[in-house]
């Protein structure tokens, strides 16, 4: 059984531009919200430093997403994120979108991320990053 991180919370305001003609969020936008939440966990400055100093970044290897119910204009959603290390190359992120007063998640996703160098080859995550992210493990 993998050792998951703590659950991180990231609020997102839903704007009209996020929706389709019916006022419901256009489904590809959920992937953007999940991406923002993962960036929030790692930190934009840390991601920028990895790229500029070590020429390392992350790419989505696999994404499985289920939309259980609609998210609507003016909602302030809670993107709940936890992750585990699959290997020194890969992290697996379990993410959920909750509507205000929701009884269950509106959207769920499992996102697998791999660490890559500028030549787009797999590269091990730096030990400093693993150590930093490990402080949030349960």
C-alpha positions in Angstrom: 0.0 0.0 0.0 1.5 3.4 -1.0 2.2 6.0 1.7 0.1 9.0 0.8 0.9 12.6 1.6 -1.4 14.7 3.7 -4.4 16.2 1.9 -3.7 19.7 0.5 -6.6 22.1 -0.2 -6.6 24.6 -3.0 -9.7 26.9 -3.5 -10.7 27.9 -7.1 -13.3 30.5 -8.0 -15.3 29.4 -11.0 -15.8 32.3 -13.5 -18.2 32.5 -16.3 -15.3 32.1 -18.8 -14.7 28.6 -17.3 -18.2 27.4 -18.3 -19.9 26.3 -21.4 -23.2 27.8 -22.7 -25.1 26.1 -19.8 -23.1 27.7 -17.0 -21.4 24.4 -16.2 -17.6 24.1 -16.2 -16.2 22.9 -19.5 -14.5 19.6 -18.6 -10.9 20.3 -19.8 -10.8 23.1 -17.3 -10.8 20.5 -14.5 -7.3 19.4 -15.7 -6.1 23.1 -15.3 -7.5 23.2 -11.7 -5.7 20.0 -10.9 -2.5 21.3 -12.4 -2.7 24.5 -10.3 -3.3 22.5 -7.2 -0.2 20.3 -7.8 1.9 23.4 -8.5 0.7 24.8 -5.2 1.9 21.7 -3.4 5.3 21.8 -4.9 5.7 25.5 -5.2 6.2 27.7 -8.3 9.6 28.9 -7.2 10.8 25.4 -6.6 9.5 24.2 -10.0 11.2 27.2 -11.7 14.4 26.5 -9.9 14.4 22.8 -10.9 14.0 23.8 -14.5 16.5 26.7 -14.6 19.2 25.1 -12.3 18.8 21.3 -13.0 17.0 21.4 -16.3 14.3 19.1 -14.8 10.6 19.3 -15.1 7.4 17.2 -14.9 5.1 15.8 -17.5 1.8 14.0 -17.3 2.3 10.4 -18.1 -1.3 9.3 -17.5 -4.5 11.0 -16.5 -7.8 9.3 -15.5 -10.6 11.6 -14.7 -14.3 11.0 -13.8 -16.9 13.7 -13.7 -19.6 12.8 -11.2 -21.6 16.0 -11.2 -21.4 19.4 -12.7 -19.6 22.4 -11.3 -21.2 25.7 -11.9 -20.5 29.3 -12.5 -19.8 31.2 -9.2 -18.9 28.1 -7.2 -15.8 28.2 -5.1 -14.5 24.7 -5.3 -12.0 22.9 -3.1 -9.4 21.0 -5.0 -8.2 18.3 -2.7 -4.8 16.8 -3.5 -2.7 14.0 -2.1 0.1 12.0 -3.7 2.6 9.2 -3.3 6.0 8.3 -4.8 5.6 5.4 -7.3 9.4 5.5 -7.9 12.2 8.0 -8.0 10.9 9.0 -11.4 7.2 9.0 -10.9 4.6 10.5 -8.5 0.9 9.5 -8.5 -1.6 12.3 -7.5 -5.1 11.6 -6.3 -7.2 14.7 -6.7 -10.8 15.6 -6.1 -12.9 18.6 -6.7 -15.6 19.4 -4.1 -18.4 21.8 -4.5 -19.5 24.0 -1.6 -21.5 21.8 0.8 -20.9 18.7 -1.4 -21.6 15.3 0.0 -19.2 13.6 -2.5 -16.6 14.8 -4.9 -17.9 16.4 -8.2 -14.7 15.3 -10.1 -12.0 12.8 -9.3 -8.7 12.1 -11.0 -5.6 10.1 -10.8 -2.7 11.8 -12.4 0.7 10.2 -12.9 3.6 12.6 -13.3 7.2 11.7 -14.4 10.3 13.7 -13.9 12.1 14.5 -17.2 15.2 16.4 -18.3 15.3 18.9 -21.2 16.0 16.1 -23.7 12.6 14.7 -22.6 14.2 11.6 -21.1 13.2 10.2 -17.7 15.3 11.5 -14.9 15.3 10.8 -11.2 13.7 13.4 -9.0 16.4 15.3 -7.0 16.7 14.1 -3.4 16.1 17.6 -2.1 12.7 17.6 -3.8 11.9 14.1 -2.5 12.9 15.2 1.0 10.8 18.4 0.8 7.7 16.5 -0.4 8.2 13.7 2.1 7.7 16.1 5.0 4.0 16.0 4.0 3.7 12.2 4.1 1.3 10.7 6.7 
